Amino acid sequence: MLKVDQLVKKFGGMTALGGVSLTLPDQSILGLLGMNGSGKTTMLNCINGLYEATSGEITLDGVSLIGKSPHAVFSEGVGRTFQVPRVFHQMSLLENLSVALLNKGLSNAEVAEISAHWLNKVELYRLRHNYAEELSGGQQKLLELARIMVANPKLVLLDEPFAGVNPGLALLLIRIIREMPKEVGCSVLLVSHDLTSVYELSDNILVMHEGKVLAEGSAEVIQSNPDVIEAYLGA
Ligand SMILES: Nc1ncnc2c1ncn2[C@@H]1O[C@H](COP(=O)(O)OP(=O)(O)OP(=O)(O)O)[C@@H](O)[C@H]1O
């Protein structure tokens, strides 16, 4: 279980996160909504160690992630995607996945099997020997997701997975994300401006506004919350 308790992140005099708390149970999906600049990506950056929190606590299964490097957080079982996918452009798709399995003590056959499974899942297996730079932006997002999933994470942080992805690939992404908690046993923190997808996928939703939690609940609760309608949806 991921627990974030009273997380504060300041940049100089600017408070990006003003004491945010959240709980993400195992094998569930939490959607994180909010207008531009409300602190969603900062939250992901604090969890995966890219940013040092100003104060507050973050634990995964009782282990504190505060002060840990991104690599150490990855070793604790946290995988993360970015708004602009970070893949190794000059490597083949297979090599991109093999890199994530280094130092896991697996045989070449096991690495090949796991890689093939996830490349099939994201429907990129036929391109396995191509360089990652030859993929479209949407396909690179799928490859980045596969690279995280081969490492068998406990928690997956997804930053705008649907942005710039064509509708066909978005449907595939939605299907994969929906299946991830059961198939891998991970939980998912999903940051997206795509309201329909967040409502459809999330077990619980948290809406942020100016670095604070504005509302929390099911899709139905969020959609009918007057504060959310006024502050976020602008209607
Ligand atoms: N490295 C940084 N240095 C200074 N300010 C930052 C930094 N990262 C984020 N911020 C500021 O923190 C606030 C929250 O930004 P953040 O990127 O977390 O918002 P967001 O909700 O993810 O927005 P978007 O939906 O546009 O991605 C913004 O005012 C942003 O300018």
PDBQT file of the ligand as one rigid body, heavy atoms in Angstrom, charges set to zero:
ROOT
HETATM    1  N1  LIG A 301      11.374  22.078 -10.889  1.00  0.00    +0.000 N 
HETATM    2  C1  LIG A 301      10.512  23.078 -10.607  1.00  0.00    +0.000 A 
HETATM    3  N2  LIG A 301      10.960  24.296 -10.269  1.00  0.00    +0.000 NA
HETATM    4  C2  LIG A 301      10.107  25.302  -9.965  1.00  0.00    +0.000 A 
HETATM    5  N3  LIG A 301       8.763  25.173  -9.984  1.00  0.00    +0.000 NA
HETATM    6  C3  LIG A 301       8.269  23.981 -10.320  1.00  0.00    +0.000 A 
HETATM    7  C4  LIG A 301       9.098  22.866 -10.658  1.00  0.00    +0.000 A 
HETATM    8  N4  LIG A 301       8.306  21.791 -10.955  1.00  0.00    +0.000 NA
HETATM    9  C5  LIG A 301       7.043  22.229 -10.822  1.00  0.00    +0.000 A 
HETATM   10  N5  LIG A 301       7.013  23.527 -10.454  1.00  0.00    +0.000 N 
HETATM   11  C6  LIG A 301       5.823  24.348 -10.203  1.00  0.00    +0.000 C 
HETATM   12  O1  LIG A 301       4.982  23.636  -9.319  1.00  0.00    +0.000 OA
HETATM   13  C7  LIG A 301       3.606  23.814  -9.689  1.00  0.00    +0.000 C 
HETATM   14  C8  LIG A 301       2.974  22.458  -9.928  1.00  0.00    +0.000 C 
HETATM   15  O2  LIG A 301       3.498  21.934 -11.154  1.00  0.00    +0.000 OA
HETATM   16  P1  LIG A 301       3.154  20.467 -11.674  1.00  0.00    +0.000 P 
HETATM   17  O3  LIG A 301       3.977  20.234 -12.894  1.00  0.00    +0.000 OA
HETATM   18  O4  LIG A 301       3.294  19.515 -10.557  1.00  0.00    +0.000 OA
HETATM   19  O5  LIG A 301       1.618  20.611 -12.045  1.00  0.00    +0.000 OA
HETATM   20  P2  LIG A 301       0.691  19.611 -12.827  1.00  0.00    +0.000 P 
HETATM   21  O6  LIG A 301      -0.578  19.517 -12.070  1.00  0.00    +0.000 OA
HETATM   22  O7  LIG A 301       1.407  18.351 -13.108  1.00  0.00    +0.000 OA
HETATM   23  O8  LIG A 301       0.447  20.411 -14.179  1.00  0.00    +0.000 OA
HETATM   24  P3  LIG A 301       0.230  19.865 -15.680  1.00  0.00    +0.000 P 
HETATM   25  O9  LIG A 301      -1.151  19.284 -15.699  1.00  0.00    +0.000 OA
HETATM   26  O10 LIG A 301       0.346  21.105 -16.493  1.00  0.00    +0.000 OA
HETATM   27  O11 LIG A 301       1.311  18.865 -15.972  1.00  0.00    +0.000 OA
HETATM   28  C9  LIG A 301       3.595  24.728 -10.908  1.00  0.00    +0.000 C 
HETATM   29  O12 LIG A 301       3.363  26.057 -10.501  1.00  0.00    +0.000 OA
HETATM   30  C10 LIG A 301       4.997  24.564 -11.467  1.00  0.00    +0.000 C 
HETATM   31  O13 LIG A 301       5.399  25.728 -12.150  1.00  0.00    +0.000 OA
ENDROOT
TORSDOF 0
